[in-house]
Amino acid sequence: MSSRVLLKLSGEQLGGTLGKGFDIDTANWIAGEIKRLMDNGLGVAIMIGGGNFVRGVMFESKEINNVTADNAGMLATLINATLLGDVFKYNGLDAKVLTNILCGQAADDFTNRRALHNLAKNRVLILGGGTGRPYVTTDTAAVLLALELKCDLVVKATKVDGVFDRDPQKFPDAERLASVTYARAVEDENIRVMDKTALATAENYNIPIVVCELSENKPGNILKAIQGQAGTRIG
């Protein structure tokens, strides 16, 4: 089993059943799921999205510059990171929030040394701000962070338990795939579980990805996926 994992959480997952705003009950439940990982000796870093508040693509228009729109999305991820950090601490998890955008009143700036130091102290690392640069999704940011922190595995948490040959929400007869090669994940247009740039980067550096469901209906599913008992492995 992996010893250090990078968990990619979408903002919508923090929004609870509505997928909007920040749902405290959902965040408390996620804290319990992270505690399962820590209790099993895993180091955990989290890259967080911001779609429950703002997605950069929401503001793409002639009036708003794409860089400004992406900056708004990165600020949304930092909101999630700081709130989740407090919820984790309330639940007894030692958590450290870092940011890749300059916002010293909200969180400490990300540096490689600071991140590795906190992981070495068995703290959950939560990163807001994506890469800190526009035109990069938080999926790609997650893979890049996993490489930088020498994680053994990227876990992409989704609404469905793995990768399917077709969209399972549109096609009830879609089949879950136990494993998928990098090449198929990148080339198959029916596989849209993760940004293609993120998948290509993972292939280039040979870091495996496991896609699994994060749902209160499946407690412990992230740990099961890491152990190879749930989800779909890409790589």
Phi, psi and omega per residue, in radians:
M1 nan 2.591 3.139
S2 -1.076 2.703 3.118
S3 -1.842 -0.397 3.083
R4 -2.459 2.204 -3.082
V5 -2.148 2.640 3.023
L6 -1.886 2.070 3.136
L7 -1.772 2.143 3.055
K8 -1.690 2.018 3.102
L9 -1.892 2.345 3.058
S10 -1.476 2.695 3.079
G11 -1.101 -0.626 -3.123
E12 -1.037 -0.565 3.125
Q13 -1.161 -0.487 3.102
L14 -1.408 -0.213 3.135
G15 -1.487 0.042 3.124
G16 1.207 -2.599 -3.055
T17 -1.152 -0.484 -3.141
L18 -1.481 -0.370 -3.120
G19 1.268 0.240 -3.125
K20 -2.299 2.646 -3.117
G21 1.202 -2.893 -3.115
F22 -2.113 1.964 -3.092
D23 -1.605 1.997 -3.067
I24 -1.098 -0.747 -3.124
D25 -1.063 -0.742 3.098
T26 -1.099 -0.741 3.139
A27 -1.110 -0.684 3.081
N28 -1.083 -0.724 3.131
W29 -1.141 -0.731 3.115
I30 -1.091 -0.640 3.086
A31 -1.008 -0.710 3.101
G32 -1.121 -0.647 3.103
E33 -1.176 -0.663 3.103
I34 -1.180 -0.646 3.112
K35 -1.071 -0.622 3.075
R36 -1.013 -0.742 -3.132
L37 -1.142 -0.795 -3.126
M38 -1.109 -0.702 -3.138
D39 -1.143 -0.348 3.101
N40 -1.690 0.293 3.013
G41 1.415 0.272 -3.118
L42 -1.606 2.461 2.935
G43 -1.503 2.433 -3.021
V44 -2.279 2.192 2.955
A45 -2.069 2.481 -3.080
I46 -2.148 2.207 2.954
M47 -1.783 2.225 -2.982
I48 -2.041 2.471 3.078
G49 -1.553 -3.071 -3.100
G50 -2.388 0.250 -3.032
G51 -1.135 -0.276 3.070
N52 -1.256 -0.313 3.077
F53 -1.979 -1.038 -3.042
V54 -2.568 2.361 2.895
R55 -1.966 2.392 -3.130
G56 -0.956 -0.662 -3.088
V57 -1.140 -0.320 3.121
M58 -1.103 -0.451 -3.023
F59 -1.925 0.161 3.132
E60 -1.189 2.003 -3.082
S61 -2.835 3.001 3.118
K62 -1.205 -0.393 -3.117
E63 -1.432 -0.473 -3.035
I64 -2.085 2.215 3.119
N65 -1.123 2.493 3.138
N66 -1.016 -0.630 3.124
V67 -1.140 -0.731 3.095
T68 -1.075 -0.751 3.127
A69 -1.072 -0.775 3.124
D70 -1.156 -0.627 3.078
N71 -1.080 -0.690 3.089
A72 -1.066 -0.725 3.100
G73 -1.112 -0.692 3.133
M74 -1.172 -0.631 3.070
L75 -1.103 -0.640 3.098
A76 -1.091 -0.688 3.120
T77 -1.133 -0.582 3.134
L78 -1.231 -0.637 3.038
I79 -0.990 -0.864 3.134
N80 -1.044 -0.758 -3.089
A81 -1.082 -0.793 -3.095
T82 -1.192 -0.704 3.115
L83 -1.161 -0.769 -3.134
L84 -1.131 -0.628 3.102
G85 -1.033 -0.753 3.120
D86 -1.158 -0.719 3.126
V87 -1.097 -0.727 3.108
F88 -1.053 -0.797 -3.133
K89 -1.100 -0.690 3.097
Y90 -1.039 -0.598 -3.122
N91 -1.549 0.210 3.041
G92 1.520 0.159 3.088
L93 -1.606 2.353 3.058
D94 -1.424 1.888 -3.034
A95 -2.152 2.568 3.089
K96 -2.246 2.190 3.115
V97 -1.754 2.238 3.062
L98 -2.167 2.743 -3.112
T99 -2.298 2.505 3.069
N100 -1.683 0.051 2.974
I101 -2.019 2.544 -3.055
L102 -1.228 1.926 -3.094
C103 -2.772 1.130 -2.969
G104 -1.049 -0.445 3.121
Q105 -1.279 -0.342 -3.091
A106 -1.714 -0.696 -3.061
A107 -2.836 2.774 3.080
D108 -1.255 2.588 3.109
D109 -1.144 2.515 3.065
F110 -1.296 2.283 2.848
T111 -2.367 2.694 3.136
N112 -1.034 -0.762 -3.111
R113 -1.118 -0.761 -3.124
R114 -1.129 -0.735 3.141
A115 -1.100 -0.845 -3.124
L116 -1.146 -0.614 3.098
H117 -1.065 -0.792 -3.111
N118 -1.207 -0.638 3.066
L119 -1.140 -0.655 3.111
A120 -1.143 -0.430 3.092
K121 -1.517 0.189 3.137
N122 1.087 0.609 3.044
R123 -1.678 2.586 2.993
V124 -1.338 2.193 -3.137
L125 -1.699 2.195 3.115
I126 -2.057 2.133 -3.095
L127 -1.940 2.215 3.021
G128 -1.899 2.799 3.077
G129 1.621 0.094 -3.140
G130 0.976 -2.307 3.058
T131 -1.528 -0.165 -3.053
G132 1.476 0.032 -3.119
R133 -2.171 2.576 3.104
P134 -1.258 2.942 3.084
Y135 1.170 0.341 3.108
V136 -2.262 2.165 3.130
T137 -1.315 2.835 3.076
T138 -1.255 -0.351 2.997
D139 -1.098 -0.872 3.116
T140 -1.134 -0.700 3.095
A141 -1.031 -0.644 3.138
A142 -1.124 -0.778 3.137
V143 -1.138 -0.749 3.130
L144 -1.091 -0.717 3.125
L145 -1.155 -0.701 3.109
A146 -1.038 -0.709 3.109
L147 -1.148 -0.773 -3.094
E148 -1.128 -0.638 -3.094
L149 -1.623 0.122 3.107
K150 0.993 0.776 3.044
C151 -1.325 2.635 -3.127
D152 -1.515 -0.312 -2.977
L153 -2.764 2.493 2.974
V154 -1.832 2.240 3.088
V155 -1.912 2.045 3.080
K156 -1.746 1.950 -3.139
A157 -1.520 2.281 -3.082
T158 -2.348 -3.023 3.125
K159 -1.508 -0.220 3.140
V160 -2.196 2.738 -2.993
D161 -1.544 1.170 3.027
G162 2.174 -2.870 3.134
V163 -1.786 2.343 -3.127
F164 -2.032 2.766 -3.139
D165 -1.231 -0.333 3.025
R166 -2.554 2.935 -3.139
D167 -1.092 1.955 -3.079
P168 -1.199 -0.321 3.115
Q169 -1.391 -0.318 3.107
K170 -1.815 -0.508 -3.068
F171 -2.156 1.774 -3.111
P172 -1.021 -0.425 -3.113
D173 -1.603 0.165 3.108
A174 -1.053 2.483 -3.095
E175 -1.858 2.356 3.084
R176 -1.336 2.414 3.128
L177 -1.737 2.245 -3.133
A178 -1.179 -0.609 3.117
S179 -2.638 2.715 -3.123
V180 -2.478 2.423 3.065
T181 -1.298 2.748 3.049
Y182 -0.978 -0.787 -3.061
A183 -1.019 -0.807 -3.134
R184 -1.156 -0.711 -3.127
A185 -1.060 -0.619 -3.132
V186 -1.369 -0.725 -2.967
E187 -1.552 -0.504 -3.068
D188 -1.370 1.991 -3.108
E189 -1.212 -0.269 3.080
N190 -1.355 -0.249 3.115
I191 -1.722 1.828 -3.072
R192 -2.184 0.508 -3.051
V193 -1.315 -0.315 -3.092
M194 -2.656 2.639 3.118
D195 -0.962 2.352 -3.067
K196 -1.103 -0.577 3.098
T197 -1.129 -0.691 3.097
A198 -1.083 -0.765 -3.139
L199 -1.128 -0.735 3.129
A200 -1.132 -0.653 3.102
T201 -1.140 -0.737 3.101
A202 -1.071 -0.704 3.114
E203 -1.128 -0.747 -3.101
N204 -1.056 -0.614 -3.098
Y205 -1.870 0.081 3.040
N206 1.009 0.780 3.045
I207 -1.831 2.167 -3.077
P208 -1.261 2.672 3.093
I209 -2.195 2.399 2.997
V210 -2.101 2.281 -3.131
V211 -1.851 2.197 -3.079
C212 -2.570 2.897 -3.129
E213 -1.473 2.342 2.982
L214 -1.920 1.833 -3.038
S215 -2.667 2.486 3.098
E216 -1.141 -0.277 3.069
N217 -1.329 -0.249 -3.123
K218 -2.292 1.216 3.116
P219 -1.063 2.450 3.118
G220 1.389 0.145 -3.021
N221 -1.229 -0.561 3.108
I222 -1.107 -0.789 3.108
L223 -1.083 -0.733 3.118
K224 -1.067 -0.707 -3.139
A225 -1.139 -0.707 3.104
I226 -1.098 -0.612 3.136
Q227 -1.432 0.005 3.119
G228 1.451 0.307 -3.075
Q229 -1.849 0.044 3.139
A230 -2.741 2.913 3.059
G231 1.250 -2.904 -3.134
T232 -2.214 2.336 3.108
R233 -1.683 2.273 3.066
I234 -1.901 2.182 3.141
G235 2.515 nan nan
